[in-house]
């Protein structure tokens, strides 16, 4: 697993590549996102407040997350409650959305992604060009307990 220092250096390099400075606010947002994986601006703000090193508004957090998402440094997810979530994982993957707890989990399944992309690449959508395939499985925690 990549440690925080490594991801911070990669993050700083990404910012520099896009002509952005590694401000204390951007670094605080990145630390929080790296810790949580998927989060809304409110969640990131709460985590930054817990850390206690940087003062920032929710609006500033949202603007930073949106900007980083627009640059491809983070991804975006919309929950079923119409809340915008951001995703630190920009590798090709699907998502499991827990509709009970309003949270996302990554599904890292290269074979599944290849099968879906191969199938959809044979389909025609008149008047449209497919830019991206975004897979989200909506689920809720099972009430059944597994036997040990």
N, C-alpha and C positions, 0 to 999 in steps of 0.2 A: 504494500500500500504506500502511496506517496505521502510524505510527511508535509506538515504545514509550511516549513521553510521552502521546500521545493516548489510547492504550488504558488507560494507568494512570489518567488522569483519568476516563475513562468507567467504569472498574472502581470507583474511589472513589465515584463518583455512585451506582452500582448498590448498593454496600454501604450507603451512607447511606440510600438509598430503603428498604432492608430493615432499617434500624435497627442496622447493624453498623459497628464502627469499622474503619478502615484500619490494622490493626496491622502491625508489621514482618513478622510471620509470614504474614499474608494477602497482603501485597504481594510477598513473596518467592515464595510459591506462584504468584501471578499472573504474575510475571516469567518464572518457569520454564515455566509452561503456555503463555504467549504465545510463548515461544521454540520449544517443542516441538510445539504444536498438539494432539496426542493423547499422553497419558502416564498411566502408573500412578503410584500414590503413591511406590513405590520409585524410579522414574525421576525424579520431581519432587524427592524428597529428595536424590538424587545430584546433580542440577543445582544445588540450593540450596547443598549442601556445596561444590561447585566454585566457586560465586560467593563463598562465604566470608563473607558479611555477616550471616547470621542462623543461630542454632542452633535446630534443630527436630527432633523425632522423626518417624519414619515414621507413627506412630499419629496424631500431630497433623496431619501433612500429609493423611492419609486423611480425618480428621474435617473439615478445612477443605474439601477437594475435595468430599466428600459433602454438606456443608452448602451449598456454592455450587451444586452440582448440584440439590439439592432446591429451591433458590430459582430455578432456571432460568437462572442466570448461566453455568453450564457444562452440557454434556451428559454422558451416560454411555455406555460401550460395554463389552460383555463379549467377551473374546477366546475363541478356541476352547480355550485352556488354562485357562479359568475365572478369568482375571485381569481385574479391573476397570480399565478405562481411562476417562479423562475427556477431554472434547473442548471446546476453546474456541469452536468454531464452533456457534452455536445457530441459524443460519439453516437453512432447509429444504434438506436434501441427503442423498445416499446415501453409503455407505462401501465402499471396497475394502479387504478385510482380507487382508493378505499372511500366509498361514499358515506360510510358511517362516521369515520374519523376525519374526513376531509383532508386526506393526505395522499401523496404519490410515492410509488416505489418503482425502481427501474427493473425492467425485464431485459436482461442481457442474453439474447438468444439469436445468435448469428444465423442458424439454420432457419428459424422462423422468418426472420427478416428477408433472407434470400428467397424463400418460398413465396412469400407475399409479393415481393418486388418482381420476381419472375412471372408470376401470374398476372399482376397488374400491367406489366410491360407489354403484354399481348392484347390488352384491352384498348379500345379506341373511345375517346370521349370527345365527340364532335364539337369543335369550337374551343377546345381546351387543351392546354399543355400541362402535364403534371410536373409540378416543381418539387414536391416533397410528399412522402408518405408518412403519416403520423398515426401511430396505432396506440389506442388507449383502451384497456380492458377495465370495465367498471365492475367492482365487486364490493362485498361487505364481509366482515369477519364471520367465519363459520360458527354456528352455535354448537356444532358437534365437537366433542373432544376426542382426540386421537387416543387409541389404546397404546400403551407403552410396550 
